[in-house]
Amino acid sequence: MGAVGLVHLAAGEFLALLAWLMPRHVARARRAAPAVVLLDLAPIVLGAGLLGLAAGKPLFAGLVTLALGAGFALTDYTMRQTLREPVVFSAASELPQVFTHPHLYLPFAGPVLVVGGAAAAILMALAFLLAEPPLWTPHPVDALLAVALLAACLWLLAREPLLGAAARALRRLDPTGEPFADAAALGPFAMLLVHATIARAERSARQVALAAPLVVREPTRGSVGAQVGGLGGPIIIVQCESFFDARRLSPRIPCDLLPGFDACCAASAAYGRLAVPAWGANTMRAEFAVLTGTPESELGFDRFNPYYALARVPIESQVWRLRRAGYRTICLHPFDRRFFRRDLAMPALGFERFLGREVLGGSAVPPYCPDPEFAGQILRILAEEGPQTLIFAITMGNHGPWPASGPPIDPAVAAIFDNGQMPDHGELLRYLDGLRRSDAMLQVLMEGLARHASPSVLAFYGDHLPSLGAAFDHFGFDEWSSDYAIWPGPGAPQRRDLQVHDLLRLIVDAVLGAGPVSALDLGACRPSGPCRGVAR
């Protein structure tokens, strides 16, 4: 190997080293024990080494590794800024959705940056692949065999008894389970390996602990009224995308922004803040908590995405409780049923039917199914199914991102903030415009259920706050809680903050306990102050 070859080899190794250091810089990874550093470095070394073995071209291998490392660093940085969380191991399950639903992901990182950077990396890699002379004989077959051997080793490692031994060894690194801290202490790649291995090792036992009792024979339809004290009325749970009482953000937002929510709170059995486990996205976390009643503390590392692998077997839930009591259980989502793999998770959580956009209509790209129109679909399906029905509705109408440009905004909303220099100004106005339509949806549902022959229960809540971090920072707003209301109530509403996993459980406890929903057991819930803007 001549001097030029040594330069190529050194340059390729330097590029691979940069591919490792860039994500560590984003993660603010600290110095650590040699074993931890080697674990964090291992994916980079394996990737660059296999590419070099296959092509015999170290510059090409280093450049491809650098492009992948830079892409990971950009993803991690973007998630930290927009979701207030770094990349976690379960994010791998969402990678295919970046290609099937790019409009939900690319705008946060910048489409020009992502597409342009990817195109530049591909072109440069092709140029080096064609122009760089090989420093050693390429061995693509050997590289493929090495990949196959590595895959076989990982397959064995993912099964007992090796899985348990690996998890025990990695626990000695003292992961906290908090991704910011673990990424800094272990390095981003080591954190992913540690979290993924421990999660897999614990998952089977956790699935057994959370398993739904076997449904031997479901009750005859129509028998539920006798079982639950004659209530047997419909239960409608609406998980409203990115909903919260935005009047908490700034006094400049008018008090009459959400007349439907105000009316719902004023006539509710309970309302208040809802402590949700994510900010800006990761809807499945609040969704799983509501449906199961299981707190995050019982999910281990699977709390990052319970649908990723945990909810692939029947998991005990409030849905199963109602189903065993004779309720029909239906989930509605006017979008792709496979998103988050809800098509697998919803049956495991107890839903008999899961209807997506193929039945409900709506668009796969913005603008999505409008929330008021979705309310009509909910009422239509309720009329078809009868009173002893649980409907869990997942809205899509106000899903981010909220581009500053687009269809005209309601003039009343557009006039709220006239400072075009405010961060996320256009995005915030478009979000508020969508919030008004979510509020209109709530009004449609309350009016429709008020005409229903059977006593109904309606719970309306936000899954998380919108990913408008720059606007929130501008107002000094750093809260995470969304808002909820349980309607109707017979007298003065109870103002209480709730943990998200308590929401549906309290309702089901009241319904199956032969008591009115007004008898919600909120004694353990912390009271809070008056809801600004609620009608009195």
Disulfide bonds with the S-S distance in Angstrom:
none
